[in-house]
Amino acid sequence: MGLLKEITSTANPQVKRWRQLQTSAGRRAHGLFLAEGEHLCEEALKHSAAVRFLVQQDKAEQYARFIHAGCEAFLVSQQVIKALADSKTPQGCVAVCQIPESLPLASAGPRLLALNRLQDPGNLGTIWRTLDAAGFDGLIVDPGCADPFSPKAVRASMGAVFRVPVYACDSLAEALTQLDHHVKVAGDLAGAPYYEHPPFGERVCLLVGNEGAGLEEELLSLADYRLRLPIPGGAESLNAAVAAGLMIYDILQRGDS
């Protein structure tokens, strides 16, 4: 395999810099995030998103493709992997990836979903994954949302982080006013029955709110449709990621008409 840089100590300055990527402030400062595990490393390799790969010393043969990917690679100890990994049972490989450049919302495609103050990174990543599966064009997040590039969100995205662009906005209300050709559809427990809605047309932006409080009133006032998913049982509400998935696949099933 040739000569590779090896790091065995968690006190190594390079490891200390990588550990900073476990926080939002560190990710913003360095413009990087961590993608942990074989699947995400494979996706990072496929999309040329990694700037370096870290491979556990005793897994060098198993993950030789990451070592020879063409970017900087390190053989590291199990202790280093554990220090960087967010999962309870690390798989022995981590990709250090560049956070994609923020794109103007005006460049966004026809099918979007916007999140308002969604605080659970697992929910955010699951919604991201669903958008990817359904072929949606982008995810819009406001400042109250969990960081899309946090370890839990990245892991839950199952690779969507490399395929579905994120549009971060300072104000979701202002962002929605820029989408004047998109029909805005808000999930609202006080709304009209969801499955009775007319066709939305080709350009649509779904709105999903905070797990407990839902969408802010200002955003509801900007929606073209305020719709309630049916809950005939005893639960008061649906999990945000489940509700988003139902809305996303309703769009997919109906097509553009």
SULPECOR-V573021 format. One record per backbone hydrogen bond with DSSP energy under -0.5 kcal/mol. NH is the residue of the N-H (numbers start at 1). CO is the residue of the C=O. E is the energy in kcal/mol with one decimal. If there is no record, write none. Layout:
<<NH,CO,E> <NH,CO,E>>
This chain:
<<5,73,-0.8> <7,75,-2.4> <12,9,-1.2> <16,12,-2.2> <17,13,-1.8> <18,14,-2.2> <19,15,-2.5> <20,16,-0.9> <21,18,-1.5> <22,19,-1.7> <23,20,-1.6> <27,23,-2.3> <28,24,-2.5> <29,25,-2.4> <30,26,-2.2> <31,27,-2.2> <32,27,-0.8> <33,97,-2.5> <35,95,-2.8> <36,34,-0.5> <37,93,-2.5> <41,37,-2.4> <42,38,-2.5> <43,39,-2.3> <44,40,-2.7> <45,41,-2.3> <46,42,-2.7> <47,43,-2.2> <48,45,-1.2> <49,44,-2.7> <50,44,-0.8> <51,96,-3.3> <52,96,-1.3> <53,72,-2.1> <54,94,-3.0> <55,53,-0.5> <55,74,-2.8> <56,92,-2.9> <57,76,-2.5> <59,56,-2.3> <60,57,-1.2> <63,59,-2.2> <64,61,-1.3> <66,63,-1.2> <67,63,-1.5> <68,64,-2.1> <69,66,-1.3> <72,51,-0.9> <74,53,-2.4> <75,5,-2.8> <76,55,-2.7> <76,74,-0.6> <77,7,-1.6> <81,77,-1.9> <82,78,-2.6> <83,79,-1.8> <84,80,-1.4> <85,81,-2.4> <94,54,-2.3> <95,35,-3.1> <96,52,-2.9> <97,33,-3.1> <97,95,-0.7> <98,49,-1.7> <99,31,-2.6> <103,166,-0.5> <107,104,-1.9> <108,105,-2.0> <112,110,-0.6> <112,204,-2.5> <113,138,-1.4> <114,206,-3.5> <115,140,-2.9> <116,208,-2.4> <117,115,-0.6> <119,117,-0.7> <121,119,-0.7> <124,120,-2.3> <125,121,-2.7> <126,122,-2.2> <127,123,-2.5> <128,124,-2.4> <129,125,-2.3> <130,126,-2.1> <131,127,-2.5> <132,128,-2.1> <133,129,-2.4> <134,130,-2.1> <135,132,-1.0> <136,131,-2.7> <137,111,-2.9> <138,111,-0.8> <139,165,-2.4> <140,113,-2.9> <141,167,-2.1> <142,115,-0.9> <145,142,-2.0> <146,118,-2.7> <150,147,-1.8> <154,150,-2.7> <155,151,-2.5> <156,152,-2.3> <157,153,-1.6> <158,154,-0.7> <158,155,-1.0> <159,154,-0.7> <160,157,-1.7> <162,159,-1.9> <163,160,-1.7> <164,160,-2.9> <165,163,-0.7> <167,139,-3.2> <168,166,-0.6> <169,141,-2.3> <175,171,-2.1> <176,172,-2.5> <177,173,-1.4> <178,174,-0.8> <178,175,-0.9> <179,175,-0.6> <179,176,-0.9> <180,178,-1.1> <182,179,-1.6> <183,203,-2.5> <184,182,-0.5> <185,183,-0.5> <185,205,-2.5> <186,184,-0.5> <186,225,-3.2> <187,207,-2.2> <188,186,-0.6> <188,227,-3.1> <191,188,-2.2> <192,226,-2.4> <194,228,-2.7> <196,193,-1.3> <197,194,-1.7> <204,110,-2.3> <204,202,-0.6> <205,183,-3.0> <206,112,-2.3> <207,185,-3.0> <208,114,-2.5> <210,214,-1.6> <214,210,-1.7> <219,216,-0.7> <220,216,-2.0> <221,217,-2.1> <222,218,-0.6> <222,219,-0.8> <223,219,-0.6> <223,220,-0.9> <224,184,-1.7> <225,184,-1.9> <227,186,-2.9> <227,225,-0.5> <228,192,-3.4> <229,227,-0.5> <243,239,-2.8> <244,240,-2.5> <245,241,-2.1> <246,242,-2.2> <247,243,-2.1> <248,244,-2.9> <249,245,-2.4> <250,246,-1.5> <251,247,-1.7> <252,248,-2.0> <253,249,-2.6> <254,250,-2.2> <255,251,-1.5> <257,254,-0.7>>
